[in-house]
Structures are given as structure tokens and as C-alpha cells.
Amino acid sequence: MTDIDKTAVRDASTVIVLRDPDRPHVLMGQRGKTAAFMPDKFVFPGGAVDAGDADIPLARPLPPLCAERLCEDCDRDIAHDLATAAVRELFEETGLALGQPGAWPGPVPEDWARFAARSLVPVADPLQFVFRAITPPGRPRRFDARFFLVHAEALAGDPDDFSDACDELSHLQWIPLAEARRFDLPFITEVVLAEVTARAHDRTPPASVPFFRNDDEESLFLRLKGAQASD
């Protein structure tokens, strides 16, 4: 087995922001040409869970059903960590905040300073857990990614203001959902877009979540809290 095949799988959160349900648009950006993971591809904002995410206070937690689904097929409960990572990565990569007005109950971690400077504390209840996928073996980086759908009206502030975004994603834009497949997308993003299209008008978390699991032995398309998907 090569070193690449033994690459550790990191937990990660990806955020799909949807706006204008009558003419649905999704927020996407382009990764850089030199990025180690998915260079040049148009992707949703997201990234790996950090150790400090477990300690970040959430003014409002995830919906209970989402937290329950996130705990399935896991060796420990990291629902809070994943939700916090989703809020953090969305803000870092786009400048868009999921938060409510309030004061932090203690010192503000350095990587949340700009978020807190808006007099906001993070919230997770607008997040819907809608998809899970593990990067296949043989890639330079592997993630166990949980995809969260959130509707733009839950954002604090102007959804067109990307001024606080870092430079990890370029060409941030709201793409019409019907036109998203014209862009250079990773395979899994195309699969997730079908799920997003089906849920464009739904504000409630799904009872069953698709899980595209890739491990060293086989690839399976499962459903969390459901039977294995048929061909």
C-alpha cells in the first residue's frame, strides 16, 4: 500500500447556501490552480474540522434530527464540532455569517475574531444535514465530508457582501441551480446538486441522508437511517 493510500481521512463540513427559492441559486467559488485538493474546481465553501471547534459556543444548536443523523456510523459524537466547522468555514471563505446578535461568553478565539467583531455569536439551527461523502482512496487528501444546506435568509447581513472572505476561493458567485453543471465541478458536487434541487423549497431536515462511502475495500451508496440504496 502506498503512502497516498494510507492518507488519513479528516472530518469536514461543507456548506451549500441556497437563495431565491423561486429561481434557486447556490453559492460557489473556484479553488486555486495550485491547490492540493481539487485544483481549479468550482466548489461549495467548506473545510476540515479543527480541534478548537469543539469548544466554540453555539447560541442555537443543530436541529435534533440533524445531530442524530450526524452521529450515525461514527465512533464518537462530533455533531457540534461539524456544525461549528460549517459556520466557521462559511465565514472564512465567503465572509457570510450564520449568527445572531450577542456577546461571547468568554475569550474569543483568534480565528473567530472577525466574526465576533460583528457582535455576532454563531448559530447552527438553520443548517440541514443533507449528504455525506468520503473521498475515495488514492487522493492526496481525504475527507469524511458532511454537507449542510442553509437558506440565505438565515444569514446575518448582506448575502452579496464577500468583503470579509479569505482568498481560498476566487470568483465567489451565486450560480443559478439549473446552470451549475456547466461549471468545472467535482463528481461528488454534481451528485449533491441533485439532492439540493430536490430540497430547494424544503425548510425541514431530511429524515434520511444519502451517504457515499468510499473505503479501501469498496464504494457503497447508503442512506443514514434507511436501507441501502438500490441500483
C-alpha positions in Angstrom: 0.0 0.0 0.0 1.4 3.4 -0.9 1.6 6.4 1.4 -1.2 8.1 -0.6 -3.5 5.1 0.0 -2.8 5.5 3.8 -3.8 9.1 3.8 -5.8 9.9 6.9 -9.5 10.7 6.4 -10.3 14.0 8.1 -13.8 15.0 9.2 -15.0 18.0 7.3 -18.1 20.3 6.8 -19.3 21.7 3.5 -22.0 24.4 3.3 -24.5 24.8 0.4 -26.1 28.2 0.6 -29.3 28.5 -1.4 -31.2 31.7 -2.2 -34.3 32.8 -4.2 -36.3 29.5 -3.9 -38.4 30.6 -6.9 -35.2 31.0 -9.0 -32.8 28.9 -6.9 -29.1 30.0 -6.9 -26.2 28.3 -5.0 -23.1 30.0 -3.7 -19.9 28.6 -5.2 -16.2 29.6 -5.7 -13.2 28.4 -7.6 -10.2 26.7 -6.0 -6.8 27.8 -7.0 -4.7 26.2 -9.7 -2.0 25.1 -7.1 -4.5 23.8 -4.5 -3.5 20.2 -3.3 -7.2 19.2 -3.3 -9.5 19.7 -6.3 -7.4 22.5 -8.1 -9.4 24.7 -10.4 -12.7 23.1 -9.5 -15.8 25.1 -8.5 -16.9 24.0 -5.1 -19.1 24.9 -2.1 -17.4 26.6 0.8 -16.1 24.2 3.5 -13.1 22.5 5.1 -11.8 20.2 7.8 -12.9 20.3 11.4 -10.3 22.0 13.7 -9.5 20.8 17.2 -10.9 24.1 18.6 -14.3 23.7 17.0 -15.5 21.5 19.9 -15.1 24.4 22.3 -17.0 27.1 20.3 -20.3 28.1 21.9 -23.4 27.9 19.7 -26.2 30.3 20.6 -28.6 27.8 18.9 -27.6 24.2 18.3 -28.3 22.0 15.3 -31.8 20.6 14.8 -32.0 17.4 16.9 -32.7 15.3 13.9 -29.6 16.5 12.1 -27.5 15.9 15.2 -28.9 12.4 15.4 -28.1 11.6 11.8 -24.5 13.0 12.2 -23.9 10.6 15.0 -24.8 7.5 12.9 -21.8 5.4 11.6 -19.4 7.4 13.7 -17.2 6.3 16.6 -18.0 9.4 18.6 -20.4 12.3 18.8 -18.9 15.2 16.7 -22.2 16.8 15.7 -21.3 20.1 17.5 -17.8 20.1 16.0 -19.1 19.6 12.5 -21.8 22.4 12.9 -19.2 24.8 14.3 -16.8 24.0 11.4 -19.6 24.7 8.9 -20.2 28.1 10.4 -16.5 28.9 10.6 -15.6 27.7 7.1 -18.5 29.6 5.6 -17.4 32.8 7.2 -13.7 32.3 6.4 -14.2 31.5 2.8 -17.2 33.8 1.9 -17.5 36.4 4.7 -21.1 35.3 5.2 -22.2 34.8 8.8 -24.6 32.4 10.4 -25.0 34.2 13.7 -27.3 36.2 16.0 -26.5 39.5 17.9 -24.9 38.8 21.2 -21.7 38.8 23.3 -19.3 35.9 23.5 -19.4 34.1 26.9 -15.7 34.3 27.4 -12.5 35.0 25.4 -12.9 35.0 21.6 -10.5 32.6 19.8 -8.3 34.2 17.2 -9.9 32.6 14.2 -13.3 33.9 15.3 -12.2 37.5 16.0 -13.7 39.0 12.8 -16.9 37.1 13.3 -17.2 38.4 16.9 -16.3 41.9 15.8 -19.7 42.0 14.1 -21.2 41.5 17.6 -22.4 38.1 16.5 -22.4 34.7 18.1 -22.7 31.6 15.9 -25.9 29.6 15.4 -26.4 26.2 13.8 -30.2 25.7 13.8 -30.6 26.9 10.2 -28.3 24.1 9.0 -29.8 20.9 7.4 -27.6 17.9 7.2 -28.4 16.6 3.6 -25.4 14.5 2.4 -22.3 12.7 3.5 -19.4 11.5 1.3 -15.9 10.1 1.9 -13.2 10.9 -0.6 -12.1 7.8 -2.4 -8.6 6.2 -1.7 -5.7 7.4 -3.8 -6.3 11.1 -3.4 -3.7 13.4 -1.9 -6.2 14.4 0.8 -9.2 12.5 2.0 -12.2 13.9 3.9 -15.3 12.5 5.5 -17.4 15.4 4.4 -20.9 16.3 5.8 -22.8 18.6 3.5 -25.2 21.2 5.1 -27.9 23.1 3.3 -28.8 26.5 4.5 -31.2 29.1 3.1 -29.7 32.6 2.6 -32.4 34.3 4.6 -30.8 32.8 7.7 -27.6 34.8 7.1 -26.8 37.8 9.2 -26.0 40.7 6.8 -25.9 41.2 3.0 -25.6 37.9 1.1 -23.8 39.7 -1.7 -21.1 41.1 0.6 -18.0 38.9 0.3 -15.6 41.6 1.6 -14.6 39.5 4.7 -13.7 36.4 2.6 -10.2 35.0 2.6 -8.5 34.2 -0.7 -9.0 30.4 -0.6 -11.9 30.6 -3.1 -11.9 33.0 -6.1 -14.9 34.0 -8.3 -17.4 33.7 -5.5 -20.8 34.0 -7.1 -24.4 33.0 -6.9 -24.9 30.4 -9.7 -28.4 29.5 -11.0 -29.0 26.0 -9.8 -30.1 25.0 -13.3 -26.8 26.2 -14.7 -24.4 24.9 -12.1 -23.4 21.8 -14.0 -21.9 23.9 -16.8 -19.0 24.7 -14.4 -16.0 22.5 -13.8 -17.3 20.6 -10.8 -16.0 17.6 -8.8 -18.0 14.5 -9.3 -19.5 14.5 -5.8 -20.6 18.1 -6.2 -22.7 17.1 -9.2 -24.3 14.3 -7.1 -25.0 16.7 -4.2 -26.6 19.2 -6.6 -29.3 16.7 -7.4 -30.1 16.4 -3.7 -30.2 20.2 -3.4 -32.5 20.6 -6.4 -35.0 18.2 -4.8 -34.9 20.2 -1.5 -34.9 23.7 -2.8 -38.3 24.5 -1.2 -37.9 22.4 1.9 -37.1 24.0 5.2 -37.1 20.9 7.3 -34.2 18.5 7.8 -34.5 15.2 5.8 -35.4 12.0 7.7 -32.9 10.0 5.6 -29.5 11.2 4.4 -27.5 9.8 1.4 -24.0 8.5 2.3 -21.5 7.9 -0.5 -18.9 5.8 1.4 -15.6 5.0 -0.2 -13.1 2.8 1.7 -10.2 0.6 0.8 -12.4 -2.4 0.0 -15.4 -1.0 -1.8 -17.6 2.0 -2.6 -21.2 2.0 -1.4 -24.1 4.4 -1.7 -26.1 4.1 1.5 -28.7 6.1 3.4 -28.3 7.1 7.0 -31.4 5.9 8.9 -32.5 4.0 5.8 -31.9 0.9 3.7 -29.0 0.6 1.3 -29.9 2.3 -2.0 -30.8 0.1 -4.9 -29.1 0.3 -8.3 
